[in-house]
Amino acid sequence: MVDDSLRKGIGDIKPYIPGKSARDAKLEFNVESVVKLASNENPFGPSPKAVEAMKETLKALAVYPDQTSIELREALSTRLGVDKDCLIVGNGSDEIMQLAAATFLSAGEECLISENTFSVYEFATKLFDGEAVFVPLKDYKYDLEGFARAVTDKTKLVWLCNPNNPTGTAFSQSELDQFLAKLPKKAITIIDEAYMEFAETGGFPESLEYVKKGKNVIVLRTFSKFYGLAGLRVGYGAAKPDIVKYMNLAKLPFNVNRLAVKAGIAALDDKAFAEKTKRTNSEGKKHLYAELKKLGVAFQRTEANFIFIDVKRNCDKVFMEMMRQGVIIRPLASFGFGEAIRVSIGTGEQNMRFIEALKKVLRK
Amino acid sequence: MVDDSLRKGIGDIKPYIPGKSARDAKLEFNVESVVKLASNENPFGPSPKAVEAMKETLKALAVYPDQTSIELREALSTRLGVDKDCLIVGNGSDEIMQLAAATFLSAGEECLISENTFSVYEFATKLFDGEAVFVPLKDYKYDLEGFARAVTDKTKLVWLCNPNNPTGTAFSQSELDQFLAKLPKKAITIIDEAYMEFAETGGFPESLEYVKKGKNVIVLRTFSKFYGLAGLRVGYGAAKPDIVKYMNLAKLPFNVNRLAVKAGIAALDDKAFAEKTKRTNSEGKKHLYAELKKLGVAFQRTEANFIFIDVKRNCDKVFMEMMRQGVIIRPLASFGFGEAIRVSIGTGEQNMRFIEALKKVLRK
């Protein structure tokens, strides 16, 4: 047996529960025509410019990537107005979450984590022997006043998800300003903005300004959602140079593949794709709001590319019945909501297919 | 400052020193025509079948990868005759090194590491607060008897590189058998076989047999070298199901990109490419041996796709002068050899270019 050999902490880690795939739908449910609205992926696929850039790089793949993804950092630097020494690229932004903990979290230090949020914050905390301190949501929103009250002299990392996955709610610049002012100096705040490109309501934090001012903040962004590159694995962090320098020490040398670097650069440049993605999401959101209201179903208004729906019945049963209709959504029990689901906003057609399926399932 | 905030251990980590790239050669040395023989990459690029498989997957990249790279594990399972529950795929095999430490290494436990070997073993050890215990090479070879003498009741991980990077030497099945028999039960041996496909001398360990017998062994292989996919990031580990199950808990959910899975499957199947790679390496090796003998330069016979050369003068100076000739090799100071270099075996033409440049440099 190897159980006795385990590192302390590993036994406490809960397995990640991913959205089901089309493959799962076919294998487990014998469903052929499937709409996957479970993982907040871009319904248009990757940007055509990114696809072209990758094609041109395929034959160069025998060569190792640059250790710090310099070309993508240069492109991001220009785009964001942040020095390239303030940028670190990861194999998905979740790798940067792990790096933040690896670099800064010592055993027994406390990490503030919201309840009902993305699970990798808790994963990274436990992996490096931190103590997770949970703060409840307030009306489905991050409660930054609650976070402030949970601060102690052991607080080291603060994990914020904005907009929040899975509720779609966002906190504002002023809420964040007030919270950060109350933090002790040694604490580092990680702001995961995986969905920020979809946010529409005013007042969304200009988080890179904290980076430029040298605050202890790590802003995380990804190419997985808005840019349609979830399958390629590429995200990035922005932080002051000292933070980035040390995170690089904790990083494996060749963490980001060469195609990810090229595709990321091209995707940043594809304005037509970005415009279509944003417009479709915005229209889809309004359409879904209207349809959900007709069905009399409670939901949260979203700043992201998914909607949190309060189905008020066992979410795993709803998931199974939706699956039989060929629509894959995410049941939210693993996020701590036993009676809610999350649906990604898709194309107009996908959204209608979801609504039709939901109608049938809720009628039962 | 963030220095006070660092996790214990991070300050001890030495930055990884990669091989220089063609980009570096152009930027730093103003050299246009460059032969890169610094990182043991396949001179033929990736397998054409892998390139085709990737092309077909580009448009599907908006979708997340499978969490356990199931399709590649299935292909590997068939190929290797090892159950798929004994396989774990990584973002390069170096990710599995990190996972092994994350899963099994507790603070203060000892890890046996050879001197003059691949640096990620020490990195992973320090990242998880292990104590590195170094064992010298013996005649440029891993000294497994020396390893056995270094075992204590605190020994947890044993890191073996076979063939060894950068000396190219390999230990045999019987040496390994004798060593493993002396290990305490809770110790886990990681056998990094990144270059095993190039080994030609008889007696190379059938390491997967240990896995099949349920020993505490993790065998690591990669698609970066023989299969020409270093830029894509994909490697794997084989170990008994208990070990794999726990390493999966320490793993980020979507560690391997979708293209890596498809390319890996296709590359395994490309027999013509494998045959060409093996033959070219074997011929190049003999050619280089002969030329190096003519030059009167000491070298080690290799079981890999690189040759260790004892230049008996400052390796960084040799590196710089070779760079000016447009040939990038690896100076081995960071491996603990101040007067040796490592050159990858390339195509016939690349090998000649290396020899011509070396002649000029050594003549000075």
Interface residues (C-beta under 8 A of the other chain):
Chain A: M1 V2 D3 D4 S5 L6 R7 K8 I10 I13 P15 Y16 P18 G19 S21 R23 K36 S39 E41 N42 P43 F44 G45 P46 A50 V51 M54 K55 T57 L58 K59 A60 L61 A62 V63 Y64 P65 D66 Q67 N91 G92 D94 E95 Q98 A102 T103 F104 L105 S106 A107 V120 F123 L127 F128 K156 K186 I188 N216 S224 G228 L229 A230 G231 L232 R233 K240 D242 I243 Y246 N248 L249 A250 L252 P253 F254 N255 V256 N257 R258 L259 A260 A263
Chain B: M1 V2 D3 D4 S5 L6 R7 K8 I10 I13 P15 Y16 P18 G19 S21 A22 R23 K36 S39 E41 N42 P43 F44 G45 P46 A50 V51 M54 K55 T57 L58 K59 A60 L61 A62 V63 Y64 P65 D66 Q67 N91 G92 D94 E95 Q98 A102 T103 F104 L105 S106 A107 V120 F123 L127 F128 K156 K186 I188 N216 S224 G228 L229 A230 G231 L232 R233 K240 D242 I243 Y246 N248 L249 A250 L252 P253 F254 N255 V256 N257 R258 L259 A260 A263
